[in-house]
Amino acid sequence: KVITYASRQLKVHEKNYPTHDLELAAVVFALKIWRHYLYGVDVDVFTDHKSLQYVFNQKDLNLCQRRCLELLKYYDMSFL
């Protein structure tokens, strides 16, 4: 059951991001909007982009990915 939707346009610098970084940025965008509902709760993220499931195990991350993962570590999340 869908409770709400959110969207926004890409910023100028985000138009050059690869797809997996855009998917990660979308998760961060959603967490920032609904952080007061999601903090301290188990969150399941449903995605069809498989690289998001493996981003936590990568050794070499770019700055954008490290910044996003820094925010994600405060949430109890699992990517499905």
CORMOGI-V629507 format. One record per residue. N is the residue number from 1. RES is the residue in one small letter. PHI is phi in whole degrees, -180 to 180 (999 if undefined). PSI is psi in degrees with one decimal (* if undefined). BURIAL is I if it has 16 or more other ideal C-beta (glycine too) atoms within 10 Angstrom, else O. Layout:
# CORMOGI-V629507
n=N res=RES phi=PHI psi=PSI burial=BURIAL
n=N res=RES phi=PHI psi=PSI burial=BURIAL
This chain:
# CORMOGI-V629507
n=1 res=k phi=999 psi=121.7 burial=O
n=2 res=v phi=-82 psi=131.5 burial=O
n=3 res=i phi=-99 psi=-39.7 burial=O
n=4 res=t phi=-156 psi=161.6 burial=O
n=5 res=y phi=-125 psi=155.3 burial=O
n=6 res=a phi=-148 psi=147.8 burial=O
n=7 res=s phi=-156 psi=164.9 burial=O
n=8 res=r phi=-160 psi=162.3 burial=O
n=9 res=q phi=-82 psi=154.5 burial=O
n=10 res=l phi=-70 psi=142.2 burial=O
n=11 res=k phi=-77 psi=165.5 burial=O
n=12 res=v phi=-57 psi=-45.6 burial=O
n=13 res=h phi=-73 psi=-23.7 burial=O
n=14 res=e phi=-76 psi=-17.4 burial=O
n=15 res=k phi=-66 psi=-20.1 burial=O
n=16 res=n phi=-95 psi=-1.8 burial=O
n=17 res=y phi=-69 psi=147.0 burial=I
n=18 res=p phi=-70 psi=165.2 burial=O
n=19 res=t phi=-60 psi=-42.1 burial=O
n=20 res=h phi=-67 psi=-31.2 burial=O
n=21 res=d phi=-72 psi=-34.2 burial=I
n=22 res=l phi=-67 psi=-39.4 burial=O
n=23 res=e phi=-64 psi=-42.3 burial=I
n=24 res=l phi=-65 psi=-39.7 burial=I
n=25 res=a phi=-65 psi=-32.3 burial=I
n=26 res=a phi=-67 psi=-38.8 burial=I
n=27 res=v phi=-65 psi=-43.5 burial=I
n=28 res=v phi=-63 psi=-41.0 burial=I
n=29 res=f phi=-58 psi=-45.3 burial=O
n=30 res=a phi=-66 psi=-40.2 burial=O
n=31 res=l phi=-66 psi=-35.9 burial=I
n=32 res=k phi=-68 psi=-37.2 burial=O
n=33 res=i phi=-70 psi=-46.2 burial=O
n=34 res=w phi=-109 psi=30.1 burial=O
n=35 res=r phi=-62 psi=-34.5 burial=O
n=36 res=h phi=-70 psi=-19.3 burial=O
n=37 res=y phi=-93 psi=-30.1 burial=O
n=38 res=l phi=-98 psi=-17.6 burial=I
n=39 res=y phi=-70 psi=126.6 burial=O
n=40 res=g phi=85 psi=5.0 burial=O
n=41 res=v phi=-117 psi=145.3 burial=O
n=42 res=d phi=-68 psi=125.4 burial=O
n=43 res=v phi=-117 psi=127.8 burial=I
n=44 res=d phi=-105 psi=123.5 burial=O
n=45 res=v phi=-104 psi=116.6 burial=I
n=46 res=f phi=-94 psi=121.9 burial=O
n=47 res=t phi=-143 psi=150.3 burial=O
n=48 res=d phi=-100 psi=4.9 burial=O
n=49 res=h phi=-99 psi=103.0 burial=O
n=50 res=k phi=-65 psi=-24.8 burial=O
n=51 res=s phi=-66 psi=-24.2 burial=O
n=52 res=l phi=-67 psi=-28.3 burial=I
n=53 res=q phi=-71 psi=-23.1 burial=O
n=54 res=y phi=-108 psi=1.0 burial=O
n=55 res=v phi=-66 psi=-27.0 burial=I
n=56 res=f phi=-73 psi=-20.2 burial=O
n=57 res=n phi=-98 psi=-2.0 burial=O
n=58 res=q phi=-75 psi=145.2 burial=O
n=59 res=k phi=-87 psi=-41.4 burial=O
n=60 res=d phi=-105 psi=114.1 burial=O
n=61 res=l phi=-121 psi=147.6 burial=O
n=62 res=n phi=-82 psi=175.4 burial=O
n=63 res=l phi=-62 psi=-41.0 burial=O
n=64 res=c phi=-62 psi=-43.9 burial=I
n=65 res=q phi=-66 psi=-41.6 burial=I
n=66 res=r phi=-63 psi=-39.9 burial=O
n=67 res=r phi=-64 psi=-43.0 burial=O
n=68 res=c phi=-66 psi=-43.2 burial=I
n=69 res=l phi=-66 psi=-30.2 burial=O
n=70 res=e phi=-62 psi=-38.5 burial=O
n=71 res=l phi=-74 psi=-39.7 burial=O
n=72 res=l phi=-68 psi=-24.0 burial=I
n=73 res=k phi=-68 psi=-15.7 burial=O
n=74 res=y phi=-85 psi=-4.2 burial=O
n=75 res=y phi=-114 psi=148.0 burial=I
n=76 res=d phi=-87 psi=94.7 burial=O
n=77 res=m phi=-124 psi=151.8 burial=I
n=78 res=s phi=-140 psi=135.6 burial=O
n=79 res=f phi=-94 psi=123.6 burial=I
n=80 res=l phi=-112 psi=* burial=O
